[in-house]
């Protein structure tokens, strides 16, 4: 039986970057109460990384009609999902939301747009929003595939972190997307790093992937040396090919979070989409599992916890919000 002592031993090995294939097999095989024992080590690692919690939020700045066919996404033009569809929101609206988040104590604010890339006119508009907010809040963006020049221009405007999920393992990726390659996603991450930007990249779980795919994704992100890792749990959207995927359990979600903390002990681990829908009564255990950050507010097309709800949640657990850093 896997014990808390075993978990602490794994944590020590993780700090030395010495997790073996046997250790990974152990992580993969854990079930039931053993997963709760695993949290002893993951919480130890999380506390070494940060004892305070980072808050980030996103704005769905441009919605729908995406040219890509990601099977989990409500915004793809290939699926009938009946979500709101609109062009890039006015810069005044995006500025006001960012300012409101800064006043509430959120650490980072991200503009997220649907589609493969933005037009040059849209890039100019995004730059104007960032320039107006850069002294108030940390700025992130998820704008698809950008050129090195565009990334550098956005950085000069105030962008400090670029978000570009790998979504799943290289092995499983062809099962969830055919309109672009895994190599393109990795190249975008590398270009963002070359531009001097911090990088946020993670995945979505519940797509039908194996636990080996989850481990493979974690090691790919480790090799790329990304700074922050967002973990999303699939909310099956009616009209998408994965609308009937519904096998995630609260314990399995905790196991995924803990596995990422063991493999990436010195990275920001952010719990994003699906925590409201999938963690249930085990939601407070995400921090014991290794999470050092949460995405607060609504997601792209689904609801989440409000900033106030999350602040009360953290207060109840005796956890404090990390000080803002722009």
Secondary structure, DSSP 4 states (H G I P E B T S, - for coil): ---HHHHHHHHHHHHTT---HHHHHHHHH--THHHHHHHHHHHHHHHHH-SSBEEEEEEEEEBS-BS---TT-TTBTTS------BSSPPHHHHHHHHHHHHHTT-SEEEEEE-SS---HHHHHHHHHHHHHHTTTSEEEEE-SS--HHHHHHHHHHT--EEE---BS-HHHHTTT--SS-HHHHHHHHHHHHHTT-EEE--EEE-SS--HHHHHHHHHHHHHHT-SEEEEEE--PPTTSTTTT-----HHHHHHHHHHHHHHTTTSEEEE-TTHHHH-GGGGGGGTTTT--EEE-S--SSS----HHHHHHHHHHTT--BPPP--
